[in-house]
Amino acid sequence: MAPGQGFEPRLTGPKPAVLPLDDPGIHYYIITFTLFFQERFIVLHYLLKYNLINMNNKILFAWDFHGVLEKDNIYAVQEYVNLVLKDFDVKKEITIIQTISWYGLSWFDYFRMSAPEKNEKIWHEMVHRVISYQQKNLNIIKKHLKARDFAKEVLSKIKNSGHHNIILSNTHPNHIRTFTALLNMSKYFDDIIGVDSHQKTRFKKEICNIKSETLKTYINGKSYRKIIAIGDKESDIIAGKACGATTYLFIDREIISEIAPTKSDYISSDLREILKELD
């Protein structure tokens, strides 16, 4: 552009003012914004830590594992028990009928009933032996354990709908995690909770109270829209009812022909029926 024609921009004009970081004004804003985000981070951390985030739109599905989400583990239990009985010179084996009728009891109960001639010290030793077998060699479990029909489909639909699956068990969570890993189910669960009661008898003990207190502790501070409890024993149903849950008694028709009286809201032999709770 020729001099004197039109407007010629000046590149040497005054530069905008820049405030140094130690300027009192900018220092005030830095502190204010830092505290703003810091306070919100602390609140979020607290909510996550103590599970106080609102669950009003969430449904909690509390599953028993053995006899519900898996099948055929009874054959692994029978095989493990008979191996241990042989180790302790017990000249008999338990039958599959006995295994089914005792399913849900502790290892201690299995050995107490299958070897009544032994004593408490020996029964505890048997429990340690069978747990050792399980930890060192999973081949027996792998040979028998299978996912229940439609279990993965149902768990996946619940998870993908934004709701929560947990396992509530009388078996130690670490052992349950082994089972879910073998069945490639672990990804469907938000948590696995429970207590290990295999070292003691479950006879004359209110297992339902143990489960209900465990579940109550877990849901404390969480406002789920509703809770669904699914189990294969009446103790699961009583525990669920104590927590205000809608309850499903699952029946494996292949091994159970007669259904005992139950307080359950529903009786089911098909896990897909539970998906109606998503509606």
C-alpha positions as CSV (number, residue, x, y, z in Angstrom):
1,M,0.0,0.0,0.0
2,A,1.4,3.4,-1.0
3,P,2.1,5.9,1.8
4,G,-0.8,8.3,2.4
5,Q,-3.4,6.0,0.7
6,G,-6.0,4.3,2.9
7,F,-5.4,3.0,6.4
8,E,-2.0,1.5,7.2
9,P,-1.9,-0.7,10.3
10,R,0.7,0.1,12.8
11,L,2.7,-2.8,14.1
12,T,4.6,-0.8,16.7
13,G,1.6,0.3,18.8
14,P,1.3,-0.3,22.6
15,K,1.2,-3.9,23.7
16,P,-1.7,-5.1,25.9
17,A,-0.8,-5.1,29.6
18,V,0.3,-8.5,31.1
19,L,-0.1,-9.1,34.8
20,P,2.8,-11.0,36.4
21,L,1.9,-14.0,38.5
22,D,3.0,-12.3,41.6
23,D,0.5,-9.5,41.0
24,P,-2.0,-9.3,44.0
25,G,-5.0,-9.4,41.7
26,I,-4.0,-12.4,39.6
27,H,-2.7,-14.2,42.8
28,Y,-6.2,-13.8,44.4
29,Y,-7.9,-15.4,41.4
30,I,-5.4,-18.3,41.3
31,I,-6.1,-19.1,45.0
32,T,-9.9,-18.7,44.5
33,F,-10.1,-21.1,41.6
34,T,-7.7,-23.6,43.3
35,L,-9.9,-23.7,46.4
36,F,-13.1,-23.9,44.3
37,F,-11.9,-27.1,42.5
38,Q,-10.2,-28.5,45.6
39,E,-13.4,-28.3,47.7
40,R,-15.4,-30.1,44.9
41,F,-12.7,-32.8,44.6
42,I,-12.9,-33.4,48.4
43,V,-16.7,-33.7,48.3
44,L,-16.6,-36.1,45.3
45,H,-13.8,-38.2,47.0
46,Y,-16.0,-38.4,50.2
47,L,-19.1,-39.5,48.3
48,L,-17.2,-42.2,46.4
49,K,-15.4,-43.4,49.5
50,Y,-18.5,-43.7,51.6
51,N,-20.8,-44.7,48.7
52,L,-23.1,-41.8,49.3
53,I,-23.7,-41.0,45.6
54,N,-27.4,-41.1,44.9
55,M,-28.6,-44.4,43.4
56,N,-32.2,-43.4,42.9
57,N,-32.3,-44.5,39.3
58,K,-30.3,-47.7,39.9
59,I,-31.5,-51.2,40.7
60,L,-29.3,-53.5,42.8
61,F,-29.3,-57.2,41.9
62,A,-27.8,-59.2,44.8
63,W,-27.0,-62.7,43.6
64,D,-26.1,-65.8,45.4
65,F,-23.5,-67.6,43.4
66,H,-23.5,-71.3,44.1
67,G,-26.6,-73.0,42.7
68,V,-27.8,-69.9,41.0
69,L,-25.2,-68.4,38.6
70,E,-23.3,-71.7,38.3
71,K,-24.2,-75.3,37.8
72,D,-22.5,-78.7,38.3
73,N,-20.2,-77.5,41.0
74,I,-21.9,-80.1,43.1
75,Y,-19.9,-82.8,41.3
76,A,-16.6,-80.9,42.1
77,V,-17.6,-80.7,45.8
78,Q,-18.3,-84.5,45.8
79,E,-15.0,-85.3,44.2
80,Y,-13.0,-83.0,46.6
81,V,-14.7,-84.4,49.7
82,N,-14.1,-88.0,48.6
83,L,-10.4,-87.2,48.0
84,V,-10.0,-85.8,51.5
85,L,-12.0,-88.7,53.1
86,K,-9.5,-91.1,51.4
87,D,-6.6,-89.1,52.7
88,F,-7.9,-89.5,56.3
89,D,-8.5,-93.2,55.9
90,V,-12.3,-93.0,55.8
91,K,-13.5,-96.1,54.1
92,K,-16.5,-94.6,52.4
93,E,-17.5,-92.0,49.9
94,I,-20.4,-89.5,49.8
95,T,-23.0,-89.9,47.1
96,I,-24.2,-87.3,44.7
97,I,-27.6,-87.4,46.6
98,Q,-25.9,-86.5,49.8
99,T,-23.8,-83.8,48.1
100,I,-27.0,-82.2,46.8
101,S,-28.9,-82.4,50.1
102,W,-25.9,-80.8,51.9
103,Y,-25.2,-78.2,49.3
104,G,-25.0,-74.8,50.9
105,L,-23.5,-76.1,54.1
106,S,-19.9,-75.6,55.1
107,W,-16.9,-77.8,54.4
108,F,-16.9,-78.4,58.1
109,D,-20.4,-79.8,57.9
110,Y,-19.6,-82.0,55.0
111,F,-16.8,-83.7,56.9
112,R,-18.7,-83.8,60.2
113,M,-21.5,-85.7,58.5
114,S,-19.5,-87.9,56.2
115,A,-17.0,-88.9,58.9
116,P,-18.9,-88.7,62.2
117,E,-16.5,-91.1,63.8
118,K,-13.8,-88.4,63.7
119,N,-13.5,-85.5,66.0
120,E,-13.6,-81.7,65.7
121,K,-9.8,-81.4,65.4
122,I,-9.8,-83.8,62.5
123,W,-12.8,-82.1,60.8
124,H,-10.9,-78.8,60.9
125,E,-7.8,-80.6,59.4
126,M,-10.0,-81.9,56.6
127,V,-11.3,-78.4,55.9
128,H,-7.7,-77.2,55.6
129,R,-6.9,-80.1,53.3
130,V,-9.8,-79.5,50.9
131,I,-9.1,-75.7,50.7
132,S,-5.4,-76.6,49.9
133,Y,-6.6,-78.9,47.1
134,Q,-8.7,-76.1,45.7
135,Q,-5.9,-73.5,45.8
136,K,-3.2,-75.8,44.4
137,N,-5.2,-77.5,41.7
138,L,-8.3,-76.1,40.0
139,N,-8.6,-79.0,37.5
140,I,-11.4,-80.6,39.4
141,I,-13.4,-77.3,39.4
142,K,-12.6,-76.7,35.8
143,K,-13.8,-80.1,34.8
144,H,-17.2,-79.6,36.4
145,L,-18.1,-75.9,36.8
146,K,-20.3,-74.3,34.2
147,A,-22.2,-71.1,33.9
148,R,-25.9,-71.4,34.5
149,D,-28.0,-71.2,31.4
150,F,-28.6,-67.6,30.3
151,A,-26.6,-66.3,33.3
152,K,-24.1,-64.2,31.2
153,E,-26.9,-62.9,29.0
154,V,-29.0,-61.7,32.0
155,L,-26.0,-60.2,33.9
156,S,-24.8,-58.4,30.7
157,K,-28.3,-56.9,30.1
158,I,-28.5,-55.6,33.7
159,K,-24.9,-54.2,33.5
160,N,-25.5,-52.6,30.1
161,S,-28.7,-51.0,31.4
162,G,-26.7,-49.1,34.0
163,H,-27.7,-51.1,37.0
164,H,-25.6,-53.0,39.5
165,N,-24.8,-56.7,40.0
166,I,-23.2,-57.9,43.2
167,I,-22.6,-61.4,44.6
168,L,-23.7,-62.0,48.2
169,S,-22.2,-65.3,49.4
170,N,-21.2,-67.3,52.5
171,T,-18.0,-68.1,50.7
172,H,-15.0,-65.8,51.0
173,P,-14.9,-63.2,48.2
174,N,-11.5,-64.3,47.0
175,H,-12.8,-67.8,46.3
176,I,-15.8,-66.5,44.5
177,R,-13.6,-64.3,42.3
178,T,-11.8,-67.5,41.3
179,F,-15.1,-69.0,40.2
180,T,-16.2,-65.9,38.3
181,A,-12.9,-65.7,36.6
182,L,-13.1,-69.3,35.5
183,L,-16.5,-68.7,34.0
184,N,-15.5,-65.3,32.5
185,M,-18.2,-63.5,34.5
186,S,-16.1,-61.1,36.6
187,K,-16.7,-58.1,34.3
188,Y,-20.5,-58.2,35.1
189,F,-20.1,-57.6,38.8
190,D,-19.7,-54.3,40.6
191,D,-18.8,-56.0,43.9
192,I,-18.5,-59.4,45.6
193,I,-19.3,-59.4,49.3
194,G,-19.6,-62.1,51.9
195,V,-18.1,-63.9,54.8
196,D,-16.2,-67.2,54.9
197,S,-18.1,-69.6,57.1
198,H,-16.6,-72.8,55.9
199,Q,-14.5,-73.3,59.0
200,K,-17.6,-73.7,61.3
201,T,-20.9,-75.5,61.2
202,R,-23.8,-73.8,59.6
203,F,-26.3,-75.9,61.5
204,K,-28.4,-74.0,64.1
205,K,-26.9,-70.8,62.8
206,E,-29.0,-68.0,61.4
207,I,-27.2,-67.8,58.1
208,C,-29.9,-65.4,56.9
209,N,-29.0,-63.0,59.6
210,I,-25.4,-63.0,58.6
211,K,-26.3,-62.4,55.0
212,S,-28.9,-59.7,55.8
213,E,-26.4,-57.8,58.0
214,T,-23.8,-58.0,55.3
215,L,-26.2,-56.7,52.7
216,K,-27.5,-53.9,55.0
217,T,-23.9,-52.8,55.6
218,Y,-23.3,-52.7,51.9
219,I,-26.3,-50.7,50.9
220,N,-26.0,-48.2,53.8
221,G,-25.8,-44.7,52.4
222,K,-27.0,-45.9,48.9
223,S,-30.5,-45.0,47.7
224,Y,-31.2,-47.7,45.2
225,R,-34.6,-47.5,43.4
226,K,-35.1,-51.1,44.4
227,I,-33.2,-54.2,45.4
228,I,-33.6,-57.7,43.9
229,A,-32.3,-60.7,45.8
230,I,-31.8,-64.0,44.0
231,G,-30.8,-67.2,45.8
232,D,-31.5,-70.9,45.9
233,K,-32.0,-71.2,49.7
234,E,-34.7,-69.9,52.0
235,S,-31.9,-68.2,54.0
236,D,-31.3,-66.0,50.8
237,I,-34.9,-65.1,50.7
238,I,-35.2,-64.2,54.4
239,A,-32.0,-62.1,54.1
240,G,-33.4,-60.3,51.1
241,K,-36.7,-59.6,52.8
242,A,-34.9,-58.1,55.8
243,C,-33.4,-55.6,53.5
244,G,-36.6,-54.7,51.7
245,A,-35.7,-56.6,48.5
246,T,-37.9,-58.3,46.0
247,T,-36.9,-61.9,46.2
248,Y,-36.5,-64.7,43.7
249,L,-36.0,-68.3,44.8
250,F,-34.1,-70.1,42.0
251,I,-34.8,-73.8,41.5
252,D,-32.6,-76.1,39.5
253,R,-35.2,-78.5,38.1
254,E,-32.5,-81.0,37.2
255,I,-31.7,-81.8,40.8
256,I,-34.7,-80.5,42.8
257,S,-38.1,-82.1,42.2
258,E,-40.1,-80.7,45.2
259,I,-40.2,-77.1,46.3
260,A,-40.4,-76.5,50.0
261,P,-42.7,-73.7,51.4
262,T,-41.1,-70.3,50.8
263,K,-41.7,-66.7,51.6
264,S,-40.1,-65.7,48.2
265,D,-42.0,-63.2,46.0
266,Y,-41.2,-65.4,43.0
267,I,-40.0,-68.9,42.2
268,S,-38.0,-69.3,39.0
269,S,-36.1,-71.9,37.0
270,D,-35.1,-69.5,34.2
271,L,-32.8,-66.5,35.0
272,R,-34.3,-64.6,32.1
273,E,-37.5,-64.1,34.1
274,I,-35.6,-61.7,36.4
275,L,-35.1,-59.2,33.5
276,K,-38.7,-58.1,34.0
277,E,-37.4,-56.1,36.9
278,L,-35.8,-53.8,34.4
279,D,-39.1,-52.6,33.0
